[in-house]
């Protein structure tokens, strides 16, 4: 009986450790990044190989998970100060730093191998560059100022470009446009999150809103300006022959709706409208990307 109880306890501890390690990858965020990259892969493919698509999606998830773990390792002491992050595996001690480092290295290595073995060196190099930029440049800059958002927008916008390059082994205007759409989207998306979480971020010393006044009209205007760019760049995939007219109309329509939300934020300048904008950003990108894929020429 004692042996059986010890076995059950060991099993429970093992399951708990596995869950904590998996939690480190930030599954929802990594899955969204993987989805965005898969859209780029499908748009770049003349014929979709479903096996390769699954391999790409896993590699994209792994490299994103690795970057997320680096972010949490470097911020483990700061995460203890914020309500939204204090229960993460590292601040609570459910995972040790050594275990987190090992998992990050394994995920990064596996992702790099898969990109090189099944796709190409260009996609692997861009994915690795994205990991380094997010983990080791963007992360420490979060306490410096809003320049962190600019830097973070690059790895945040690379996934569809990486997908396209994985499928074609070519840089060009097409992956550049996919990058531009996600790049300009990053600013209203992230600043809306930073607006809502501003007080929590301040506990850790993060300075992420673009205006020195924080949650004010100047910040709302800068959010609006970046959202405005989404309307013309959303039309470009059609102009380049990547997609058809239907997706261009959808991208324009949702771009206008998204822009209207930023004007609403400019009028109200409160947490409620910032939260609405945040949810609007979560809807805009997948809707537009799916429209591009369904309307692929």
C-alpha positions, 0 to 999 in steps of 0.5 A: 500500500505504501509503495502504491501511494508513493507511485501515485504521488510520484505520478501526480508530481510528474503530471504537475511538472509536465503541465507547468513546463507546458504552461511555460510555452504560453500555448495560446500565444504560441498557437496564434503565432503558429497559425499566422505562420501557417497562413503565410506558408499556405499563401506561398505554396502552389500546392499545400502538402498537409504533412509539411504544413503540420511540421511547419506549424509544430516548428513555428510553435516550438520556436515561439515557445522557446522565445516565450520561455526566454522571456519568462526566465529573464522576467521571473523576478518581475513577474512576481510583482504583477497580478497577471503573471505572479502565478506563472511556473517560474515565480511560483517555483513549479519549474526551476530556471535550469528546467526552463533553460533546458526546455527552451534550448530543446524547443529552439533546437528542434524548431531549427532542425525542422526548418532546415531539414524540411524547408530551407535555411532562410526560414530557419535563420529568420525564425532563429533571428526572431527568437533572439530579437524577442527573447534577448532584445525586446524583453530587457527593453520593456523597462526602458520605454515604448521603443520595446514595442517597436522592436517587439513588432518585428518578431511579432510580424515575422511569422507569415513572412517565415511561412511564405519563405518556408514554402518558396525559399524566396524573399520578395514583395509578397512576404514583405506585404504579409509582414507589413500587415502584421507589423502595423497591427502590432501597435494598436494591438499591443498598446491596447493591452498595455493601456488595460494593463498599465497599472500592473505593468507599472509595478514591474517598471514597464514603460510601454505606452508611447506617450509620457502621459500614459493613458491619454489622447496622445497615446490614442492618436498614435494607436489610430495612426498605426491602425490607419496604415492597415487599410492601404496595406490590406489592399496590397495582396490583391494588387500583387495578385496574391489574393482576389478582390473579395479578400481585399474588400474584407480587409478594407471593411475590417480595417475601417471598423478597427480604425473606428474603434481607435477614434472611439478610444480617442474620444473616451480615453478610458479602459473600457474602450481600450479593452474593446479595441484589444478584442477588436485586434484579436478579431481583425488579424485572423479574419483578414488572414483567413480571408486572404487564404480562402481568396487565394488566386 
